[in-house]
Amino acid sequence: MKRQSLRIRKRDPNRREMAKEESLASGGNLKVPCLKIVDEQGGQTWTYESSDIIAYLETRFAVEKLAAV
């Protein structure tokens, strides 16, 4: 996120009750790091592995960054 200057809202389910409730209700897990991905239809996918999160962010936002150049 930092490397690509992404503005992503961060929440820690271990420190914030609302984030904890959302994580359990939607993702079913309190593991961090995690990334909630919302698709164009509003569907949600939760990713918990650091390498998967990094790969998703690089793939998803690399295209947008190239288009902006």
N, CA, C and O atoms as a MOPAC input file, in Angstrom:
PM7 MOZYME 1SCF
protein

 N      0.82800 1    -1.18000 1     0.00000 1
 C      0.00000 1     0.00000 1     0.00000 1
 C      0.87500 1     1.24700 1     0.00000 1
 O      0.62200 1     2.19700 1    -0.74000 1
 N      1.88100 1     1.23200 1     0.81800 1
 C      2.76500 1     2.38500 1     0.92400 1
 C      3.55900 1     2.58200 1    -0.36400 1
 O      3.68500 1     3.70100 1    -0.86000 1
 N      4.09300 1     1.48700 1    -0.89900 1
 C      4.90900 1     1.54000 1    -2.10200 1
 C      4.13400 1     2.11300 1    -3.28400 1
 O      4.69500 1     2.82200 1    -4.11900 1
 N      2.83900 1     1.79900 1    -3.34800 1
 C      2.01100 1     2.25100 1    -4.46000 1
 C      1.19800 1     3.49700 1    -4.11400 1
 O      0.35500 1     3.93200 1    -4.89900 1
 N      1.44900 1     4.06100 1    -2.95400 1
 C      0.74300 1     5.26000 1    -2.48400 1
 C     -0.77700 1     5.08200 1    -2.52300 1
 O     -1.50800 1     5.97300 1    -2.95800 1
 N     -1.23800 1     3.92200 1    -2.06200 1
 C     -2.66800 1     3.63200 1    -2.05700 1
 C     -3.30400 1     4.20500 1    -0.80100 1
 O     -2.73700 1     4.14200 1     0.29000 1
 N     -4.47100 1     4.75300 1    -0.97600 1
 C     -5.22900 1     5.29300 1     0.15800 1
 C     -6.30000 1     4.27200 1     0.52400 1
 O     -7.43000 1     4.33400 1     0.04000 1
 N     -5.92700 1     3.34500 1     1.37500 1
 C     -6.82000 1     2.27400 1     1.80000 1
 C     -7.09700 1     2.45800 1     3.28300 1
 O     -6.18100 1     2.63500 1     4.08700 1
 N     -8.36800 1     2.41300 1     3.62700 1
 C     -8.74500 1     2.55700 1     5.03600 1
 C     -8.32300 1     1.30500 1     5.79400 1
 O     -8.64500 1     0.18500 1     5.40000 1
 N     -7.61100 1     1.51200 1     6.87000 1
 C     -7.11400 1     0.39800 1     7.67600 1
 C     -7.90400 1     0.30100 1     8.97300 1
 O     -8.23000 1     1.30900 1     9.60100 1
 N     -8.20300 1    -0.93100 1     9.35700 1
 C     -8.89400 1    -1.19200 1    10.62600 1
 C     -8.25000 1    -2.39300 1    11.28100 1
 O     -7.87200 1    -3.34900 1    10.60300 1
 N     -8.12600 1    -2.34900 1    12.58000 1
 C     -7.51800 1    -3.44900 1    13.32100 1
 C     -8.59300 1    -4.13300 1    14.16500 1
 O     -9.04900 1    -3.55800 1    15.15400 1
 N     -9.00600 1    -5.34600 1    13.79700 1
 C    -10.04400 1    -6.03400 1    14.55900 1
 C     -9.60800 1    -6.41800 1    15.96500 1
 O    -10.44400 1    -6.76300 1    16.80000 1
 N     -8.32000 1    -6.36200 1    16.23400 1
 C     -7.83700 1    -6.66600 1    17.57700 1
 C     -7.90100 1    -5.44500 1    18.49500 1
 O     -7.75700 1    -5.57300 1    19.71100 1
 N     -8.11500 1    -4.26200 1    17.91600 1
 C     -8.14200 1    -3.03700 1    18.71700 1
 C     -9.46200 1    -2.28900 1    18.65000 1
 O     -9.74200 1    -1.46700 1    19.52200 1
 N    -10.27000 1    -2.54800 1    17.65100 1
 C    -11.54200 1    -1.83400 1    17.46700 1
 C    -12.69400 1    -2.82400 1    17.43300 1
 O    -12.70100 1    -3.75500 1    16.62700 1
 N    -13.65700 1    -2.62200 1    18.30100 1
 C    -14.78800 1    -3.54100 1    18.42000 1
 C    -15.59300 1    -3.63100 1    17.12400 1
 O    -15.98300 1    -4.72500 1    16.71500 1
 N    -15.84600 1    -2.49200 1    16.47300 1
 C    -16.61400 1    -2.51500 1    15.22300 1
 C    -15.88500 1    -3.29000 1    14.13400 1
 O    -16.50900 1    -4.03700 1    13.38000 1
 N    -14.57900 1    -3.12100 1    14.04400 1
 C    -13.78600 1    -3.85500 1    13.06100 1
 C    -13.79300 1    -5.34500 1    13.38900 1
 O    -13.82600 1    -6.18200 1    12.48700 1
 N    -13.76000 1    -5.67200 1    14.67000 1
 C    -13.81800 1    -7.06400 1    15.10500 1
 C    -15.13900 1    -7.70000 1    14.69700 1
 O    -15.16400 1    -8.80900 1    14.16500 1
 N    -16.23600 1    -6.99400 1    14.94900 1
 C    -17.55900 1    -7.51500 1    14.59700 1
 C    -17.70000 1    -7.71300 1    13.08800 1
 O    -18.23500 1    -8.72700 1    12.63900 1
 N    -17.21800 1    -6.74000 1    12.30600 1
 C    -17.28500 1    -6.85700 1    10.84700 1
 C    -16.43700 1    -8.01900 1    10.35300 1
 O    -16.86400 1    -8.77500 1     9.48100 1
 N    -15.24600 1    -8.16500 1    10.90200 1
 C    -14.36400 1    -9.25700 1    10.49100 1
 C    -14.98900 1   -10.61500 1    10.75600 1
 O    -14.93800 1   -11.51000 1     9.91200 1
 N    -15.57700 1   -10.76100 1    11.93200 1
 C    -16.20200 1   -12.03400 1    12.27600 1
 C    -17.45500 1   -12.29700 1    11.44900 1
 O    -17.66800 1   -13.41700 1    10.98400 1
 N    -18.29000 1   -11.26700 1    11.26100 1
 C    -19.54300 1   -11.44000 1    10.53000 1
 C    -19.31600 1   -11.67200 1     9.04000 1
 O    -19.98500 1   -12.50900 1     8.43400 1
 N    -18.39700 1   -10.95100 1     8.45800 1
 C    -18.18700 1   -11.02700 1     7.00900 1
 C    -17.09600 1   -12.00900 1     6.61000 1
 O    -17.28500 1   -12.84000 1     5.72200 1
 N    -15.95300 1   -11.90200 1     7.27700 1
 C    -14.81500 1   -12.73200 1     6.90100 1
 C    -14.68900 1   -13.99900 1     7.71600 1
 O    -14.09300 1   -14.97800 1     7.26700 1
 N    -15.25200 1   -13.98300 1     8.91800 1
 C    -15.22000 1   -15.15600 1     9.77400 1
 C    -13.90300 1   -15.39500 1    10.47700 1
 O    -13.69400 1   -16.47100 1    11.03900 1
 N    -13.00200 1   -14.41300 1    10.46100 1
 C    -11.67600 1   -14.61800 1    11.00500 1
 C    -11.17000 1   -13.30100 1    11.59900 1
 O    -11.50600 1   -12.22400 1    11.10500 1
 N    -10.36700 1   -13.38800 1    12.65200 1
 C     -9.77300 1   -12.19400 1    13.25000 1
 C     -8.28900 1   -12.06500 1    12.93100 1
 O     -7.58500 1   -11.28900 1    13.57700 1
 N     -7.82300 1   -12.78800 1    11.97900 1
 C     -6.41300 1   -12.77900 1    11.62000 1
 C     -6.04100 1   -11.47700 1    10.91600 1
 O     -6.79400 1   -10.98200 1    10.07700 1
 N     -4.89000 1   -10.93100 1    11.25700 1
 C     -4.34200 1    -9.78400 1    10.54500 1
 C     -2.96500 1   -10.16200 1    10.03000 1
 O     -2.25700 1   -10.90000 1    10.71500 1
 N     -2.55200 1    -9.70100 1     8.87400 1
 C     -3.29500 1    -8.77500 1     8.03000 1
 C     -4.44200 1    -9.47700 1     7.31000 1
 O     -4.44500 1   -10.69500 1     7.13100 1
 N     -5.40400 1    -8.67400 1     6.91000 1
 C     -6.48300 1    -9.17100 1     6.06000 1
 C     -6.90200 1    -8.04100 1     5.13400 1
 O     -6.69900 1    -6.86400 1     5.42900 1
 N     -7.47700 1    -8.41700 1     4.02900 1
 C     -7.94100 1    -7.43800 1     3.05600 1
 C     -9.32800 1    -7.83900 1     2.60300 1
 O     -9.54300 1    -8.95500 1     2.13000 1
 N    -10.27000 1    -6.91400 1     2.75200 1
 C    -11.62000 1    -7.13900 1     2.25000 1
 C    -11.68200 1    -6.55200 1     0.84800 1
 O    -11.44100 1    -5.36100 1     0.64900 1
 N    -12.00500 1    -7.39700 1    -0.11200 1
 C    -12.11100 1    -6.97300 1    -1.50300 1
 C    -13.58300 1    -6.95700 1    -1.86200 1
 O    -14.27400 1    -7.96800 1    -1.73800 1
 N    -14.06300 1    -5.79400 1    -2.31300 1
 C    -15.45300 1    -5.65400 1    -2.72500 1
 C    -15.46600 1    -5.50500 1    -4.24200 1
 O    -14.86900 1    -4.57800 1    -4.78800 1
 N    -16.15800 1    -6.43200 1    -4.92400 1
 C    -16.20600 1    -6.36600 1    -6.37900 1
 C    -17.27800 1    -5.39200 1    -6.85700 1
 O    -17.99300 1    -4.80000 1    -6.04800 1
 N    -17.38400 1    -5.23200 1    -8.15900 1
 C    -18.31300 1    -4.26300 1    -8.74400 1
 C    -19.77800 1    -4.56300 1    -8.43200 1
 O    -20.61000 1    -3.65600 1    -8.42800 1
 N    -20.09300 1    -5.82900 1    -8.17200 1
 C    -21.46200 1    -6.21000 1    -7.83800 1
 C    -21.74000 1    -6.12800 1    -6.33700 1
 O    -22.85700 1    -6.40000 1    -5.89600 1
 N    -20.73200 1    -5.75500 1    -5.55500 1
 C    -20.88500 1    -5.64400 1    -4.11100 1
 C    -20.52300 1    -6.91000 1    -3.35000 1
 O    -20.64000 1    -6.95200 1    -2.12500 1
 N    -20.08700 1    -7.93700 1    -4.06200 1
 C    -19.64700 1    -9.17200 1    -3.40300 1
 C    -18.34100 1    -8.95300 1    -2.65200 1
 O    -17.50200 1    -8.15300 1    -3.06500 1
 N    -18.18000 1    -9.66400 1    -1.55800 1
 C    -16.99800 1    -9.49700 1    -0.71600 1
 C    -16.16600 1   -10.76900 1    -0.66600 1
 O    -16.69400 1   -11.87900 1    -0.59300 1
 N    -14.85600 1   -10.58100 1    -0.70800 1
 C    -13.90300 1   -11.65900 1    -0.52600 1
 C    -12.88200 1   -11.17800 1     0.49600 1
 O    -12.41600 1   -10.04000 1     0.42600 1
 N    -12.53600 1   -12.03600 1     1.43900 1
 C    -11.52900 1   -11.69400 1     2.43700 1
 C    -10.27500 1   -12.51000 1     2.15300 1
 O    -10.34100 1   -13.71800 1     1.92600 1
 N     -9.12600 1   -11.82600 1     2.17000 1
 C     -7.84200 1   -12.46800 1     1.93500 1
 C     -6.97600 1   -12.25700 1     3.17000 1
 O     -6.89500 1   -11.14900 1     3.70000 1
 N     -6.32700 1   -13.33400 1     3.62400 1
 C     -5.58400 1   -13.26700 1     4.88800 1
 C     -4.07400 1   -13.48500 1     4.75100 1
 O     -3.32500 1   -13.16200 1     5.67200 1
 N     -3.62400 1   -14.01800 1     3.63900 1
 C     -2.19300 1   -14.26500 1     3.48200 1
 C     -1.49600 1   -13.02900 1     2.93100 1
 O     -1.93700 1   -12.45500 1     1.93500 1
 N     -0.41000 1   -12.62000 1     3.57500 1
 C      0.31700 1   -11.41900 1     3.15600 1
 C      0.70400 1   -11.46400 1     1.68700 1
 O      0.52900 1   -10.48000 1     0.96800 1
 N      1.22500 1   -12.58900 1     1.24100 1
 C      1.66100 1   -12.69200 1    -0.15600 1
 C      0.48400 1   -12.56100 1    -1.12300 1
 O      0.63300 1   -11.98800 1    -2.20300 1
 N     -0.68600 1   -13.08800 1    -0.74500 1
 C     -1.88000 1   -12.94800 1    -1.58700 1
 C     -2.36900 1   -11.49800 1    -1.61800 1
 O     -2.80100 1   -11.00300 1    -2.65800 1
 N     -2.29700 1   -10.83000 1    -0.47200 1
 C     -2.70500 1    -9.42600 1    -0.39600 1
 C     -1.80000 1    -8.56600 1    -1.27400 1
 O     -2.28000 1    -7.73200 1    -2.04200 1
 N     -0.50900 1    -8.77000 1    -1.15700 1
 C      0.45300 1    -8.00500 1    -1.95200 1
 C      0.23700 1    -8.26200 1    -3.44200 1
 O      0.22300 1    -7.32200 1    -4.23600 1
 N      0.06900 1    -9.51500 1    -3.82100 1
 C     -0.15500 1    -9.85700 1    -5.23100 1
 C     -1.41900 1    -9.20000 1    -5.76600 1
 O     -1.42000 1    -8.67200 1    -6.87700 1
 N     -2.48800 1    -9.22800 1    -4.99000 1
 C     -3.74500 1    -8.60400 1    -5.41500 1
 C     -3.54900 1    -7.09600 1    -5.61400 1
 O     -3.93400 1    -6.54900 1    -6.64800 1
 N     -2.95400 1    -6.43300 1    -4.62700 1
 C     -2.76800 1    -4.98800 1    -4.71800 1
 C     -1.88500 1    -4.60300 1    -5.89400 1
 O     -2.17100 1    -3.63500 1    -6.59900 1
 N     -0.81400 1    -5.35900 1    -6.10600 1
 C      0.07300 1    -5.06300 1    -7.23300 1
 C     -0.64400 1    -5.26700 1    -8.56300 1
 O     -0.49300 1    -4.46000 1    -9.48100 1
 N     -1.41700 1    -6.33200 1    -8.67000 1
 C     -2.14600 1    -6.60900 1    -9.90500 1
 C     -3.26700 1    -5.60400 1   -10.12000 1
 O     -3.41600 1    -5.05900 1   -11.21300 1
 N     -4.03100 1    -5.36600 1    -9.11200 1
 C     -5.21400 1    -4.50200 1    -9.21900 1
 C     -4.85400 1    -3.04700 1    -9.48600 1
 O     -5.49300 1    -2.39200 1   -10.31000 1
 N     -3.84200 1    -2.53800 1    -8.80000 1
 C     -3.53900 1    -1.11800 1    -8.88900 1
 C     -2.38800 1    -0.77900 1    -9.82800 1
 O     -2.20000 1     0.39600 1   -10.14400 1
 N     -1.61600 1    -1.74900 1   -10.28400 1
 C     -0.54300 1    -1.49700 1   -11.23000 1
 C     -1.13100 1    -1.02100 1   -12.55300 1
 O     -0.56500 1    -0.13000 1   -13.18700 1
 N     -2.24100 1    -1.58800 1   -12.97900 1
 C     -2.87400 1    -1.19600 1   -14.23300 1
 C     -3.34100 1     0.25100 1   -14.16400 1
 O     -3.11600 1     1.01800 1   -15.10000 1
 N     -3.98800 1     0.63300 1   -13.06800 1
 C     -4.46200 1     2.00200 1   -12.89600 1
 C     -3.31500 1     2.98900 1   -12.86200 1
 O     -3.40600 1     4.08400 1   -13.41600 1
 N     -2.22800 1     2.59400 1   -12.20300 1
 C     -1.08100 1     3.49300 1   -12.09500 1
 C     -0.44700 1     3.71500 1   -13.46700 1
 O     -0.04800 1     4.83300 1   -13.79000 1
 N     -0.35300 1     2.66000 1   -14.27200 1
 C      0.20700 1     2.79300 1   -15.61700 1
 C     -0.67600 1     3.66900 1   -16.48600 1
 O     -0.17500 1     4.46800 1   -17.27700 1
 N     -1.98600 1     3.52600 1   -16.34300 1
 C     -2.91300 1     4.31100 1   -17.15200 1
 C     -2.83900 1     5.79600 1   -16.80000 1
 O     -3.10400 1     6.64900 1   -17.64800 1
 N     -2.48100 1     6.10700 1   -15.55800 1
 C     -2.41500 1     7.49600 1   -15.12300 1
 C     -1.15500 1     8.19800 1   -15.61800 1
 O     -1.09900 1     9.42700 1   -15.65200 1
 N     -0.14800 1     7.42400 1   -15.99700 1
 C      1.13200 1     7.99900 1   -16.41500 1
 C      1.06100 1     8.55900 1   -17.80000 1
 O      2.05400 1     9.08100 1   -18.30600 1

